[in-house]
Structures are given as C-alpha cells and as structure tokens.
Amino acid sequence: MPPVDPGAIRCLGILAGSGALPRSVAEACAGRGVDVFVVDLGGAAGGWIAGFTHERVALGQVGRVMALLSREGCEAVTMAGGVVRPPLSSLRFDRQGLALLPRLARLFRQGDDGLLSGVADIFEEHGFPVIGPDAFLPRAIAPAGSIVGTVSDTNEIETARAILDALSAFDIGQAVVVAQGRCLAVEAAEGTGAMLDRVAALRAATGETGGVLVKMPKRGQDARIDRPAIGPDTVRAAAAAGLDGIAVEAGGVFMLDDARLRRLAVETGLFLHGFEP
Amino acid sequence: MPPVDPGAIRCLGILAGSGALPRSVAEACAGRGVDVFVVDLGGAAGGWIAGFTHERVALGQVGRVMALLSREGCEAVTMAGGVVRPPLSSLRFDRQGLALLPRLARLFRQGDDGLLSGVADIFEEHGFPVIGPDAFLPRAIAPAGSIVGTVSDTNEIETARAILDALSAFDIGQAVVVAQGRCLAVEAAEGTGAMLDRVAALRAATGETGGVLVKMPKRGQDARIDRPAIGPDTVRAAAAAGLDGIAVEAGGVFMLDDARLRRLAVETGLFLHGFEP
C-alpha cells in the first residue's frame, strides 16, 4: 500500500482502545477540521466518544468494522490505546472474521507488535491505510534532552538500553528498571504500571531507592503501531517505586497528558529525559 | 586458589541462607561423616540448624565469620540458600568488613551472580576455598530428558532459552514464562515465585492456560555459586499459573525436595523436563 499523507486525510477511523491516546488523536483531528469516526473496541474507549461519531464493535467483527469504516467514508485508520488481549476462543467472530481465523490464530501466537502488525495488514488489505497515531500528535512525542530535572546516572540508562536492545528481537516488553547498575525488573505481558508496582513492593522490603525507568520502542518497530507511552500514572508509579527518574527514547515515546505529566514529575522530584535513538 | 576435591574435605563451613538447600547439603555431608559448621546468615537459615554446630552472624561481620570458620577447622565453605539483599547502608560491619567497604559497595552495584562471585573471592582470599553446593548433592541436580510426563511444545522451550541467552550477559534473572510463542514474564529481582504469581494473575483476567516455565543458569556462571533451583513451591505456583510444565537445564538446576516435587508434578499434571545445555 503506497504511503499516505496524514495531512491530506479528510476522514480518519480511530480504532480506539483504553487510555488517553485515542481521545487526543480525535481532538487533534477535530481541531484541524478532519472528520473522525471512532470504533470503540469492545467498550474499552470510555465515555469521551460521545462527542464523536462512533460505533462499538466486538473484537472479531471484522466484516462489520470494515463496513462501518466504508459507510463513514474513512480514508485511513489509526490504532490507538490499550486492549486487553482476550483468549482467541472468547472472540465473537462474524463471517469475515471466521474466514481469517487461521491467520488470526497465528498472529495470536506472537508478541503484541507481531499481532498488531498483522492486524494492520488486514485493514490495509481491505483498502484502509494504517497510520501511526504519532502522525496526528507530533507534539505529544518525547523531545531530546532534559525535559524535567537532570539525569542522575547516565550509566543506568545505558545499561537499561542495552537490555532492551537484547530483548528487542523477542517482541517482549519495552521497559525495564535499572538501579545502581542492577536490573530490578523487566516488563513483559504485565505492562509498565504493574512492573513499577512490583519494584515498589521490592523496595518496601529493602528500603532502597534510586534508579531509572527506561522505555523505548523495539528496534524496527512497525511505524503503523502505537508508540510506547508514559503518562501521569507512570510518573506516580515511578515515584512510588522510589526511582530517580524516567528516560525515554526521543521521538519514539508518547508523553500523554503532557502538562500534567511534567507537573507531577516536578512535584515528585523525578527527572524526565529524552535520549537520542 | 588451587581446586579442592570436595570428597577430601573433613569439615565444611555452610554459609546458610533460607530454603531447603543448606539443610540438604548439611545432611548429605553428615551422612558421609563430614563435619559441618553452619553459619546462619542473619537468621535466614531456620530451625533445622539446631542439629548442627552453628553460629548466627550479621551480614557485614566479615572478621567474625572468618574467625569462626578458622576456630571450627573448616577446610572449605559452600554458599547455599537465599538471602534478601539488604541495602548496603543497613549492614552492621565489623572492622574487617569496614576495610572491605569500598569493594563491597562496588559488588552491590552488580547482579546477584556478580555480588556472590565477589563474596566467594573474599572467602578464598582468607584461605577458604569456595565449592558450589552441587558438589555435595550430585543427585539433586536435574537429569536430562523427561523427568515427569511429556513436553507439550518444544518450540516454547527453544524460545525461552533464546531469551535467557540474550539476557545472560546482564546478570538478570534465570527464568522466563513462554506460552504459545509469546513471552509472558521475565524474572529479574523479584524471584521465580513472584513471577509465576504474576502470570497466574494475568491468566485470571484472560482465562488462558498453557505454556512453560524455563529456568537455567546464566552462561558461564561461576561454579562456586548456587545453581538455580526449583522445588515443590515452584510446581505449585506453575500449576496455579495454568502452565503445561517446567523445563530446566540438565546438570544446571537443583531439584529441591525431589520426591515431593515429582509427586506434585504428577498430581497437578505438569511435565518436568531436563534439556541438554
């Protein structure tokens, strides 16, 4: 599928999961006069969709979602927000979904990036180019350099990046916690919040503090897929875990609810830093 | 320090942390007529030490522990069992411990293997060769091949081994959970039990089952250090997480409380498998 100019799209379909990102994309588009059609994925999106044309679909209703996107005149789609990966056996498939079942079964055996890339392919085969949500929110992407405060220990960040690089080929998580040269936690299917809660529990036992959360996209991550994100909740959880700060790849990680995120970092004394890819 | 023949030792010092391993070493030695002196590390060892000559030491009492080992005529020491890594600042150092403080501070910035290797060096510099506990418990080490039941999916085991290989250089954990080709959890400082509990919680949300726990030593792990271990608790937690089984490196992982471990695996329907290094 040839590349699409995000600036030329007149109607965008937003496949909306949970979290602040889908709403931010919708509002940014509306602010530029772009029509938005929100596909609420299994009810994950939340109440904000009332302000936009929207339909709720069950995961597995492949034919229905394609028909809705056509009906609304969507020229492209973006996938944004979180969806709890359901067991394949729990999905309610329509006829087109059932036809894709063998392929979906293979995709479900992959990590999140593999699964989402495969889903993006399916939309493109149905004539809807898939554009990463960062194209609509350029200012929500982490900048390079100090964002709040000053990095406490660049060696910790380098160690964390090396670990994430080593894991990159396996489509696992996108975040680790390193403190004083030692890796305390590696994120896999549980998500960044649960990983930080675990570090907080470890620290409650040992009394130690310090260290950094590092988050970055996988090497060669499909550009059509959500970038990893941090938000105010991430800052709160990192502070509760006694960390010194958060470092993310500049240009590669969303900063959701940016103003609140920065304010919370200042209030909790955490640094925020964007490192060059 | 020249290699020591474990079979020729007449008195062994056991630096004993928590768990079943230190007691197993002590009983195996006593059964062969070898004198045992148990150093209870900060009270972690438990009540079983009453049956052996023992002393409790606080972590940081370097001079005292060396003097005790000399007094009891220990010809070598073994380090066995778990110790919760305390903050360096909480340690009660004696004079010899204080003299080692800069070196210990550097060791505390490493992963568990780096720290334990450095501690083993300190014992050897004081004239006590350090021998891995597996030398005294050859039959407690996992054999090659099927131990209980049959492996459900060798691809899952291969994926898990590749992830652990990639992480090996970073001295992180020694275990991962892979299910249907996807890595659900990576162990770091939290330990295998906490990692399995996390997978059980994920599964409670999704209803999925299947997958394997893979555990193995790091590449090039210092032979003086504890091998990783599984025990009845590991089997129980793996069953609660809905896994199909547990695979460990043959010759590289302890099977603690072997008979109960195997019985529990049979009862819970889990396979146990030893793969060739």
Interface residues (C-beta under 8 A of the other chain):
Chain A: V84 R85 P86 P87 S90 F108 R109 Q110 G111 T159 A162 I163 A166 L167 A169 F170 D171 I172 G173 V176 Q180 G181 R182 C183 L184 A185 V186 E187 A188 A189 E190 A194 R198 L202 A205 T206 G207 E208
Chain B: V84 R85 P86 P87 S90 F108 R109 Q110 G111 T159 A162 I163 A166 L167 A169 F170 D171 I172 G173 V176 Q180 G181 R182 C183 L184 A185 V186 E187 A188 A189 E190 A194 R198 L202 A205 T206 G207 E208
